[in-house]
Amino acid sequence: MENIVIQVDSEVAKAYRKATQQQQQAALFLFSVMVKEILKSRSFDELVQEIREDVATSGLTETILQGILEDE
């Protein structure tokens, strides 16, 4: 893994800082998957499908994701 610096709005930064370690890891995983797929220049539908497949492969189920989002 490598570190990069990105700018986010203050609301995202505050939410990330307040998040649990599990929530932060999930957010970083989803961010990484999304950025990787976006930079491949695929159609939106292909992008969504690939992200779903990557998320499913990682074990991050919709139930787990929903639980993380409800914790906010």
PDB file of N, CA, C and O in Angstrom:
ATOM      1  N   MET A   1       0.842  -1.183   0.000  1.00  0.00           N
ATOM      2  CA  MET A   1       0.000   0.000   0.000  1.00  0.00           C
ATOM      3  C   MET A   1       0.881   1.238   0.000  1.00  0.00           C
ATOM      4  O   MET A   1       1.982   1.239   0.551  1.00  0.00           O
ATOM      5  N   GLU A   2       0.381   2.274  -0.620  1.00  0.00           N
ATOM      6  CA  GLU A   2       1.054   3.566  -0.629  1.00  0.00           C
ATOM      7  C   GLU A   2       0.096   4.627  -0.133  1.00  0.00           C
ATOM      8  O   GLU A   2      -1.119   4.489  -0.275  1.00  0.00           O
ATOM      9  N   ASN A   3       0.626   5.664   0.439  1.00  0.00           N
ATOM     10  CA  ASN A   3      -0.178   6.796   0.879  1.00  0.00           C
ATOM     11  C   ASN A   3      -0.205   7.850  -0.205  1.00  0.00           C
ATOM     12  O   ASN A   3       0.800   8.090  -0.873  1.00  0.00           O
ATOM     13  N   ILE A   4      -1.361   8.483  -0.381  1.00  0.00           N
ATOM     14  CA  ILE A   4      -1.500   9.648  -1.241  1.00  0.00           C
ATOM     15  C   ILE A   4      -2.291  10.678  -0.449  1.00  0.00           C
ATOM     16  O   ILE A   4      -2.948  10.348   0.538  1.00  0.00           O
ATOM     17  N   VAL A   5      -2.223  11.898  -0.880  1.00  0.00           N
ATOM     18  CA  VAL A   5      -2.979  12.960  -0.221  1.00  0.00           C
ATOM     19  C   VAL A   5      -4.040  13.446  -1.202  1.00  0.00           C
ATOM     20  O   VAL A   5      -3.734  13.767  -2.351  1.00  0.00           O
ATOM     21  N   ILE A   6      -5.278  13.498  -0.747  1.00  0.00           N
ATOM     22  CA  ILE A   6      -6.367  14.001  -1.584  1.00  0.00           C
ATOM     23  C   ILE A   6      -7.134  15.049  -0.794  1.00  0.00           C
ATOM     24  O   ILE A   6      -7.127  15.039   0.437  1.00  0.00           O
ATOM     25  N   GLN A   7      -7.782  15.935  -1.493  1.00  0.00           N
ATOM     26  CA  GLN A   7      -8.612  16.936  -0.843  1.00  0.00           C
ATOM     27  C   GLN A   7     -10.051  16.446  -0.835  1.00  0.00           C
ATOM     28  O   GLN A   7     -10.558  15.950  -1.841  1.00  0.00           O
ATOM     29  N   VAL A   8     -10.696  16.591   0.307  1.00  0.00           N
ATOM     30  CA  VAL A   8     -12.113  16.281   0.450  1.00  0.00           C
ATOM     31  C   VAL A   8     -12.766  17.461   1.151  1.00  0.00           C
ATOM     32  O   VAL A   8     -12.085  18.287   1.759  1.00  0.00           O
ATOM     33  N   ASP A   9     -14.088  17.534   1.064  1.00  0.00           N
ATOM     34  CA  ASP A   9     -14.733  18.639   1.762  1.00  0.00           C
ATOM     35  C   ASP A   9     -14.686  18.402   3.275  1.00  0.00           C
ATOM     36  O   ASP A   9     -14.440  17.284   3.728  1.00  0.00           O
ATOM     37  N   SER A  10     -14.918  19.444   4.031  1.00  0.00           N
ATOM     38  CA  SER A  10     -14.754  19.364   5.485  1.00  0.00           C
ATOM     39  C   SER A  10     -15.702  18.367   6.130  1.00  0.00           C
ATOM     40  O   SER A  10     -15.360  17.755   7.143  1.00  0.00           O
ATOM     41  N   GLU A  11     -16.891  18.194   5.557  1.00  0.00           N
ATOM     42  CA  GLU A  11     -17.851  17.229   6.104  1.00  0.00           C
ATOM     43  C   GLU A  11     -17.310  15.800   6.014  1.00  0.00           C
ATOM     44  O   GLU A  11     -17.437  15.023   6.961  1.00  0.00           O
ATOM     45  N   VAL A  12     -16.710  15.461   4.880  1.00  0.00           N
ATOM     46  CA  VAL A  12     -16.131  14.132   4.695  1.00  0.00           C
ATOM     47  C   VAL A  12     -14.962  13.936   5.658  1.00  0.00           C
ATOM     48  O   VAL A  12     -14.838  12.879   6.277  1.00  0.00           O
ATOM     49  N   ALA A  13     -14.115  14.938   5.784  1.00  0.00           N
ATOM     50  CA  ALA A  13     -12.956  14.842   6.676  1.00  0.00           C
ATOM     51  C   ALA A  13     -13.390  14.635   8.126  1.00  0.00           C
ATOM     52  O   ALA A  13     -12.822  13.797   8.827  1.00  0.00           O
ATOM     53  N   LYS A  14     -14.377  15.380   8.574  1.00  0.00           N
ATOM     54  CA  LYS A  14     -14.869  15.247   9.952  1.00  0.00           C
ATOM     55  C   LYS A  14     -15.482  13.867  10.181  1.00  0.00           C
ATOM     56  O   LYS A  14     -15.230  13.230  11.204  1.00  0.00           O
ATOM     57  N   ALA A  15     -16.284  13.413   9.227  1.00  0.00           N
ATOM     58  CA  ALA A  15     -16.919  12.101   9.366  1.00  0.00           C
ATOM     59  C   ALA A  15     -15.877  10.998   9.423  1.00  0.00           C
ATOM     60  O   ALA A  15     -16.011  10.054  10.201  1.00  0.00           O
ATOM     61  N   TYR A  16     -14.842  11.110   8.605  1.00  0.00           N
ATOM     62  CA  TYR A  16     -13.786  10.095   8.592  1.00  0.00           C
ATOM     63  C   TYR A  16     -13.050  10.074   9.929  1.00  0.00           C
ATOM     64  O   TYR A  16     -12.779   9.006  10.479  1.00  0.00           O
ATOM     65  N   ARG A  17     -12.735  11.232  10.437  1.00  0.00           N
ATOM     66  CA  ARG A  17     -12.016  11.303  11.717  1.00  0.00           C
ATOM     67  C   ARG A  17     -12.846  10.730  12.877  1.00  0.00           C
ATOM     68  O   ARG A  17     -12.291  10.146  13.808  1.00  0.00           O
ATOM     69  N   LYS A  18     -14.152  10.897  12.819  1.00  0.00           N
ATOM     70  CA  LYS A  18     -15.034  10.410  13.887  1.00  0.00           C
ATOM     71  C   LYS A  18     -15.384   8.928  13.731  1.00  0.00           C
ATOM     72  O   LYS A  18     -15.881   8.308  14.671  1.00  0.00           O
ATOM     73  N   ALA A  19     -15.132   8.369  12.567  1.00  0.00           N
ATOM     74  CA  ALA A  19     -15.526   6.983  12.268  1.00  0.00           C
ATOM     75  C   ALA A  19     -14.694   5.991  13.075  1.00  0.00           C
ATOM     76  O   ALA A  19     -13.571   6.274  13.490  1.00  0.00           O
ATOM     77  N   THR A  20     -15.286   4.825  13.278  1.00  0.00           N
ATOM     78  CA  THR A  20     -14.546   3.745  13.930  1.00  0.00           C
ATOM     79  C   THR A  20     -13.484   3.228  12.965  1.00  0.00           C
ATOM     80  O   THR A  20     -13.508   3.537  11.774  1.00  0.00           O
ATOM     81  N   GLN A  21     -12.564   2.446  13.488  1.00  0.00           N
ATOM     82  CA  GLN A  21     -11.522   1.882  12.628  1.00  0.00           C
ATOM     83  C   GLN A  21     -12.152   0.998  11.545  1.00  0.00           C
ATOM     84  O   GLN A  21     -11.696   1.010  10.401  1.00  0.00           O
ATOM     85  N   GLN A  22     -13.176   0.246  11.886  1.00  0.00           N
ATOM     86  CA  GLN A  22     -13.856  -0.606  10.906  1.00  0.00           C
ATOM     87  C   GLN A  22     -14.495   0.247   9.804  1.00  0.00           C
ATOM     88  O   GLN A  22     -14.406  -0.089   8.623  1.00  0.00           O
ATOM     89  N   GLN A  23     -15.128   1.334  10.192  1.00  0.00           N
ATOM     90  CA  GLN A  23     -15.747   2.221   9.206  1.00  0.00           C
ATOM     91  C   GLN A  23     -14.685   2.862   8.306  1.00  0.00           C
ATOM     92  O   GLN A  23     -14.882   2.984   7.097  1.00  0.00           O
ATOM     93  N   GLN A  24     -13.565   3.267   8.900  1.00  0.00           N
ATOM     94  CA  GLN A  24     -12.489   3.858   8.108  1.00  0.00           C
ATOM     95  C   GLN A  24     -11.930   2.853   7.112  1.00  0.00           C
ATOM     96  O   GLN A  24     -11.684   3.199   5.957  1.00  0.00           O
ATOM     97  N   GLN A  25     -11.728   1.618   7.544  1.00  0.00           N
ATOM     98  CA  GLN A  25     -11.206   0.590   6.640  1.00  0.00           C
ATOM     99  C   GLN A  25     -12.176   0.325   5.499  1.00  0.00           C
ATOM    100  O   GLN A  25     -11.759   0.172   4.351  1.00  0.00           O
ATOM    101  N   ALA A  26     -13.472   0.269   5.809  1.00  0.00           N
ATOM    102  CA  ALA A  26     -14.474   0.044   4.771  1.00  0.00           C
ATOM    103  C   ALA A  26     -14.489   1.214   3.785  1.00  0.00           C
ATOM    104  O   ALA A  26     -14.565   1.013   2.573  1.00  0.00           O
ATOM    105  N   ALA A  27     -14.417   2.422   4.311  1.00  0.00           N
ATOM    106  CA  ALA A  27     -14.422   3.603   3.453  1.00  0.00           C
ATOM    107  C   ALA A  27     -13.196   3.626   2.542  1.00  0.00           C
ATOM    108  O   ALA A  27     -13.306   3.929   1.354  1.00  0.00           O
ATOM    109  N   LEU A  28     -12.038   3.307   3.097  1.00  0.00           N
ATOM    110  CA  LEU A  28     -10.816   3.285   2.287  1.00  0.00           C
ATOM    111  C   LEU A  28     -10.869   2.207   1.220  1.00  0.00           C
ATOM    112  O   LEU A  28     -10.416   2.418   0.095  1.00  0.00           O
ATOM    113  N   PHE A  29     -11.417   1.061   1.568  1.00  0.00           N
ATOM    114  CA  PHE A  29     -11.548  -0.013   0.591  1.00  0.00           C
ATOM    115  C   PHE A  29     -12.459   0.425  -0.557  1.00  0.00           C
ATOM    116  O   PHE A  29     -12.106   0.284  -1.728  1.00  0.00           O
ATOM    117  N   LEU A  30     -13.628   0.955  -0.213  1.00  0.00           N
ATOM    118  CA  LEU A  30     -14.578   1.385  -1.251  1.00  0.00           C
ATOM    119  C   LEU A  30     -13.985   2.502  -2.110  1.00  0.00           C
ATOM    120  O   LEU A  30     -14.138   2.502  -3.331  1.00  0.00           O
ATOM    121  N   PHE A  31     -13.314   3.443  -1.471  1.00  0.00           N
ATOM    122  CA  PHE A  31     -12.685   4.530  -2.209  1.00  0.00           C
ATOM    123  C   PHE A  31     -11.649   3.989  -3.194  1.00  0.00           C
ATOM    124  O   PHE A  31     -11.608   4.393  -4.356  1.00  0.00           O
ATOM    125  N   SER A  32     -10.825   3.082  -2.714  1.00  0.00           N
ATOM    126  CA  SER A  32      -9.781   2.498  -3.550  1.00  0.00           C
ATOM    127  C   SER A  32     -10.376   1.776  -4.755  1.00  0.00           C
ATOM    128  O   SER A  32      -9.905   1.943  -5.880  1.00  0.00           O
ATOM    129  N   VAL A  33     -11.396   0.984  -4.519  1.00  0.00           N
ATOM    130  CA  VAL A  33     -12.052   0.255  -5.607  1.00  0.00           C
ATOM    131  C   VAL A  33     -12.649   1.231  -6.612  1.00  0.00           C
ATOM    132  O   VAL A  33     -12.477   1.063  -7.819  1.00  0.00           O
ATOM    133  N   MET A  34     -13.346   2.247  -6.122  1.00  0.00           N
ATOM    134  CA  MET A  34     -14.001   3.196  -7.018  1.00  0.00           C
ATOM    135  C   MET A  34     -12.990   3.964  -7.856  1.00  0.00           C
ATOM    136  O   MET A  34     -13.174   4.108  -9.065  1.00  0.00           O
ATOM    137  N   VAL A  35     -11.933   4.456  -7.238  1.00  0.00           N
ATOM    138  CA  VAL A  35     -10.934   5.226  -7.981  1.00  0.00           C
ATOM    139  C   VAL A  35     -10.251   4.361  -9.027  1.00  0.00           C
ATOM    140  O   VAL A  35     -10.053   4.781 -10.167  1.00  0.00           O
ATOM    141  N   LYS A  36      -9.892   3.144  -8.623  1.00  0.00           N
ATOM    142  CA  LYS A  36      -9.236   2.232  -9.570  1.00  0.00           C
ATOM    143  C   LYS A  36     -10.135   1.993 -10.780  1.00  0.00           C
ATOM    144  O   LYS A  36      -9.663   2.016 -11.916  1.00  0.00           O
ATOM    145  N   GLU A  37     -11.395   1.771 -10.549  1.00  0.00           N
ATOM    146  CA  GLU A  37     -12.316   1.487 -11.652  1.00  0.00           C
ATOM    147  C   GLU A  37     -12.606   2.728 -12.491  1.00  0.00           C
ATOM    148  O   GLU A  37     -12.702   2.643 -13.715  1.00  0.00           O
ATOM    149  N   ILE A  38     -12.744   3.866 -11.842  1.00  0.00           N
ATOM    150  CA  ILE A  38     -13.007   5.104 -12.582  1.00  0.00           C
ATOM    151  C   ILE A  38     -11.851   5.421 -13.526  1.00  0.00           C
ATOM    152  O   ILE A  38     -12.070   5.867 -14.652  1.00  0.00           O
ATOM    153  N   LEU A  39     -10.649   5.197 -13.078  1.00  0.00           N
ATOM    154  CA  LEU A  39      -9.477   5.527 -13.890  1.00  0.00           C
ATOM    155  C   LEU A  39      -9.252   4.555 -15.043  1.00  0.00           C
ATOM    156  O   LEU A  39      -8.377   4.788 -15.877  1.00  0.00           O
ATOM    157  N   LYS A  40     -10.014   3.482 -15.106  1.00  0.00           N
ATOM    158  CA  LYS A  40      -9.915   2.543 -16.227  1.00  0.00           C
ATOM    159  C   LYS A  40     -10.717   3.020 -17.430  1.00  0.00           C
ATOM    160  O   LYS A  40     -10.670   2.388 -18.486  1.00  0.00           O
ATOM    161  N   SER A  41     -11.443   4.107 -17.297  1.00  0.00           N
ATOM    162  CA  SER A  41     -12.236   4.697 -18.381  1.00  0.00           C
ATOM    163  C   SER A  41     -13.246   3.711 -18.967  1.00  0.00           C
ATOM    164  O   SER A  41     -13.286   3.497 -20.179  1.00  0.00           O
ATOM    165  N   ARG A  42     -14.033   3.131 -18.124  1.00  0.00           N
ATOM    166  CA  ARG A  42     -15.085   2.217 -18.573  1.00  0.00           C
ATOM    167  C   ARG A  42     -16.432   2.934 -18.536  1.00  0.00           C
ATOM    168  O   ARG A  42     -16.545   4.030 -17.987  1.00  0.00           O
ATOM    169  N   SER A  43     -17.436   2.320 -19.114  1.00  0.00           N
ATOM    170  CA  SER A  43     -18.769   2.908 -19.050  1.00  0.00           C
ATOM    171  C   SER A  43     -19.260   2.845 -17.605  1.00  0.00           C
ATOM    172  O   SER A  43     -18.751   2.061 -16.804  1.00  0.00           O
ATOM    173  N   PHE A  44     -20.233   3.659 -17.282  1.00  0.00           N
ATOM    174  CA  PHE A  44     -20.756   3.702 -15.926  1.00  0.00           C
ATOM    175  C   PHE A  44     -21.311   2.343 -15.509  1.00  0.00           C
ATOM    176  O   PHE A  44     -21.061   1.893 -14.391  1.00  0.00           O
ATOM    177  N   ASP A  45     -22.054   1.690 -16.385  1.00  0.00           N
ATOM    178  CA  ASP A  45     -22.635   0.384 -16.063  1.00  0.00           C
ATOM    179  C   ASP A  45     -21.553  -0.660 -15.795  1.00  0.00           C
ATOM    180  O   ASP A  45     -21.668  -1.461 -14.868  1.00  0.00           O
ATOM    181  N   GLU A  46     -20.501  -0.643 -16.619  1.00  0.00           N
ATOM    182  CA  GLU A  46     -19.388  -1.570 -16.395  1.00  0.00           C
ATOM    183  C   GLU A  46     -18.698  -1.270 -15.065  1.00  0.00           C
ATOM    184  O   GLU A  46     -18.315  -2.178 -14.329  1.00  0.00           O
ATOM    185  N   LEU A  47     -18.552   0.005 -14.778  1.00  0.00           N
ATOM    186  CA  LEU A  47     -17.932   0.425 -13.531  1.00  0.00           C
ATOM    187  C   LEU A  47     -18.719  -0.079 -12.328  1.00  0.00           C
ATOM    188  O   LEU A  47     -18.144  -0.651 -11.402  1.00  0.00           O
ATOM    189  N   VAL A  48     -20.016   0.129 -12.341  1.00  0.00           N
ATOM    190  CA  VAL A  48     -20.867  -0.315 -11.233  1.00  0.00           C
ATOM    191  C   VAL A  48     -20.788  -1.825 -11.068  1.00  0.00           C
ATOM    192  O   VAL A  48     -20.683  -2.313  -9.942  1.00  0.00           O
ATOM    193  N   GLN A  49     -20.836  -2.565 -12.147  1.00  0.00           N
ATOM    194  CA  GLN A  49     -20.767  -4.025 -12.078  1.00  0.00           C
ATOM    195  C   GLN A  49     -19.437  -4.491 -11.504  1.00  0.00           C
ATOM    196  O   GLN A  49     -19.408  -5.382 -10.656  1.00  0.00           O
ATOM    197  N   GLU A  50     -18.344  -3.901 -11.953  1.00  0.00           N
ATOM    198  CA  GLU A  50     -17.029  -4.298 -11.440  1.00  0.00           C
ATOM    199  C   GLU A  50     -16.876  -3.963  -9.963  1.00  0.00           C
ATOM    200  O   GLU A  50     -16.292  -4.741  -9.210  1.00  0.00           O
ATOM    201  N   ILE A  51     -17.391  -2.823  -9.546  1.00  0.00           N
ATOM    202  CA  ILE A  51     -17.327  -2.462  -8.127  1.00  0.00           C
ATOM    203  C   ILE A  51     -18.127  -3.466  -7.308  1.00  0.00           C
ATOM    204  O   ILE A  51     -17.674  -3.902  -6.250  1.00  0.00           O
ATOM    205  N   ARG A  52     -19.302  -3.833  -7.782  1.00  0.00           N
ATOM    206  CA  ARG A  52     -20.112  -4.839  -7.065  1.00  0.00           C
ATOM    207  C   ARG A  52     -19.351  -6.159  -6.935  1.00  0.00           C
ATOM    208  O   ARG A  52     -19.369  -6.788  -5.877  1.00  0.00           O
ATOM    209  N   GLU A  53     -18.699  -6.567  -7.991  1.00  0.00           N
ATOM    210  CA  GLU A  53     -17.939  -7.818  -7.959  1.00  0.00           C
ATOM    211  C   GLU A  53     -16.769  -7.729  -6.983  1.00  0.00           C
ATOM    212  O   GLU A  53     -16.534  -8.656  -6.207  1.00  0.00           O
ATOM    213  N   ASP A  54     -16.037  -6.618  -7.019  1.00  0.00           N
ATOM    214  CA  ASP A  54     -14.908  -6.434  -6.097  1.00  0.00           C
ATOM    215  C   ASP A  54     -15.373  -6.423  -4.650  1.00  0.00           C
ATOM    216  O   ASP A  54     -14.739  -7.025  -3.784  1.00  0.00           O
ATOM    217  N   VAL A  55     -16.464  -5.745  -4.393  1.00  0.00           N
ATOM    218  CA  VAL A  55     -16.996  -5.667  -3.031  1.00  0.00           C
ATOM    219  C   VAL A  55     -17.447  -7.048  -2.566  1.00  0.00           C
ATOM    220  O   VAL A  55     -17.180  -7.436  -1.429  1.00  0.00           O
ATOM    221  N   ALA A  56     -18.122  -7.785  -3.428  1.00  0.00           N
ATOM    222  CA  ALA A  56     -18.577  -9.128  -3.069  1.00  0.00           C
ATOM    223  C   ALA A  56     -17.398 -10.052  -2.797  1.00  0.00           C
ATOM    224  O   ALA A  56     -17.437 -10.847  -1.858  1.00  0.00           O
ATOM    225  N   THR A  57     -16.368  -9.956  -3.598  1.00  0.00           N
ATOM    226  CA  THR A  57     -15.171 -10.783  -3.426  1.00  0.00           C
ATOM    227  C   THR A  57     -14.475 -10.494  -2.106  1.00  0.00           C
ATOM    228  O   THR A  57     -13.913 -11.396  -1.485  1.00  0.00           O
ATOM    229  N   SER A  58     -14.512  -9.250  -1.681  1.00  0.00           N
ATOM    230  CA  SER A  58     -13.829  -8.857  -0.441  1.00  0.00           C
ATOM    231  C   SER A  58     -14.592  -9.287   0.801  1.00  0.00           C
ATOM    232  O   SER A  58     -14.051  -9.251   1.906  1.00  0.00           O
ATOM    233  N   GLY A  59     -15.861  -9.699   0.626  1.00  0.00           N
ATOM    234  CA  GLY A  59     -16.660 -10.094   1.775  1.00  0.00           C
ATOM    235  C   GLY A  59     -17.459  -8.951   2.370  1.00  0.00           C
ATOM    236  O   GLY A  59     -18.147  -9.137   3.374  1.00  0.00           O
ATOM    237  N   LEU A  60     -17.383  -7.779   1.773  1.00  0.00           N
ATOM    238  CA  LEU A  60     -18.160  -6.643   2.254  1.00  0.00           C
ATOM    239  C   LEU A  60     -19.559  -6.758   1.672  1.00  0.00           C
ATOM    240  O   LEU A  60     -19.832  -6.264   0.578  1.00  0.00           O
ATOM    241  N   THR A  61     -20.433  -7.408   2.408  1.00  0.00           N
ATOM    242  CA  THR A  61     -21.786  -7.645   1.922  1.00  0.00           C
ATOM    243  C   THR A  61     -22.625  -6.379   2.030  1.00  0.00           C
ATOM    244  O   THR A  61     -22.255  -5.426   2.716  1.00  0.00           O
ATOM    245  N   GLU A  62     -23.747  -6.387   1.349  1.00  0.00           N
ATOM    246  CA  GLU A  62     -24.655  -5.247   1.409  1.00  0.00           C
ATOM    247  C   GLU A  62     -25.135  -5.020   2.839  1.00  0.00           C
ATOM    248  O   GLU A  62     -25.321  -3.879   3.261  1.00  0.00           O
ATOM    249  N   THR A  63     -25.335  -6.107   3.583  1.00  0.00           N
ATOM    250  CA  THR A  63     -25.768  -6.006   4.974  1.00  0.00           C
ATOM    251  C   THR A  63     -24.712  -5.311   5.817  1.00  0.00           C
ATOM    252  O   THR A  63     -25.038  -4.437   6.621  1.00  0.00           O
ATOM    253  N   ILE A  64     -23.449  -5.689   5.642  1.00  0.00           N
ATOM    254  CA  ILE A  64     -22.357  -5.064   6.392  1.00  0.00           C
ATOM    255  C   ILE A  64     -22.250  -3.590   6.020  1.00  0.00           C
ATOM    256  O   ILE A  64     -22.120  -2.733   6.894  1.00  0.00           O
ATOM    257  N   LEU A  65     -22.302  -3.296   4.730  1.00  0.00           N
ATOM    258  CA  LEU A  65     -22.210  -1.916   4.273  1.00  0.00           C
ATOM    259  C   LEU A  65     -23.361  -1.094   4.839  1.00  0.00           C
ATOM    260  O   LEU A  65     -23.150   0.029   5.297  1.00  0.00           O
ATOM    261  N   GLN A  66     -24.556  -1.630   4.813  1.00  0.00           N
ATOM    262  CA  GLN A  66     -25.708  -0.917   5.350  1.00  0.00           C
ATOM    263  C   GLN A  66     -25.522  -0.621   6.831  1.00  0.00           C
ATOM    264  O   GLN A  66     -25.841   0.470   7.304  1.00  0.00           O
ATOM    265  N   GLY A  67     -24.993  -1.620   7.564  1.00  0.00           N
ATOM    266  CA  GLY A  67     -24.730  -1.415   8.984  1.00  0.00           C
ATOM    267  C   GLY A  67     -23.726  -0.320   9.234  1.00  0.00           C
ATOM    268  O   GLY A  67     -23.873   0.459  10.176  1.00  0.00           O
ATOM    269  N   ILE A  68     -22.705  -0.250   8.399  1.00  0.00           N
ATOM    270  CA  ILE A  68     -21.697   0.810   8.527  1.00  0.00           C
ATOM    271  C   ILE A  68     -22.325   2.172   8.256  1.00  0.00           C
ATOM    272  O   ILE A  68     -22.063   3.139   8.971  1.00  0.00           O
ATOM    273  N   LEU A  69     -23.144   2.239   7.230  1.00  0.00           N
ATOM    274  CA  LEU A  69     -23.781   3.511   6.886  1.00  0.00           C
ATOM    275  C   LEU A  69     -24.773   3.950   7.948  1.00  0.00           C
ATOM    276  O   LEU A  69     -24.933   5.148   8.181  1.00  0.00           O
ATOM    277  N   GLU A  70     -25.437   3.014   8.591  1.00  0.00           N
ATOM    278  CA  GLU A  70     -26.397   3.360   9.650  1.00  0.00           C
ATOM    279  C   GLU A  70     -25.707   3.865  10.905  1.00  0.00           C
ATOM    280  O   GLU A  70     -26.309   4.605  11.684  1.00  0.00           O
ATOM    281  N   ASP A  71     -24.454   3.480  11.117  1.00  0.00           N
ATOM    282  CA  ASP A  71     -23.706   3.916  12.295  1.00  0.00           C
ATOM    283  C   ASP A  71     -23.411   5.406  12.272  1.00  0.00           C
ATOM    284  O   ASP A  71     -23.109   5.990  13.313  1.00  0.00           O
ATOM    285  N   GLU A  72     -23.491   6.031  11.107  1.00  0.00           N
ATOM    286  CA  GLU A  72     -23.132   7.445  11.002  1.00  0.00           C
ATOM    287  C   GLU A  72     -24.106   8.308  11.695  1.00  0.00           C
ATOM    288  O   GLU A  72     -23.953   9.529  11.703  1.00  0.00           O
TER     289      GLU A  72
END
